[in-house]
Amino acid sequence: MPTVKKAVTGKDYGKAIINNVDRDHSNDPFVVKKVEAAKAFLRKNGLPDHLKK
């Protein structure tokens, strides 16, 4: 998904700038560690009943 940034100059708002170059964080060690910790927590504790469909 492209990132939309607004270029602001002075008191006026400029046109939106669309950036098609997004960073991929799927192999980031910090993100991988957090995802594994979240999966382990859900395996151990499960979801609350009001969140289950």
C-alpha positions, -999 to 999 in steps of 0.1 A, spaced: 0 0 0 14 34 -9 21 59 18 4 93 14 23 123 26 11 159 25 36 185 15 29 216 36 44 250 26 36 280 49 0 284 57 -13 266 26 -16 228 23 0 214 -8 -11 184 -29 -7 149 -15 25 131 -24 22 93 -30 52 73 -22 52 38 -39 85 27 -22 74 12 11 97 -5 35 93 -42 41 95 -51 78 88 -88 75 124 -99 81 132 -72 107 146 -90 138 127 -67 162 94 -74 144 100 -112 142 108 -113 179 76 -94 188 55 -116 165 69 -148 180 62 -135 215 26 -126 206 21 -161 190 35 -178 221 12 -157 244 -19 -166 223 -10 -203 223 -6 -202 261 -36 -180 270 -59 -180 240 -84 -153 231 -110 -140 255 -145 -153 248 -159 -119 237 -132 -117 209 -140 -152 195 -164 -154 166 
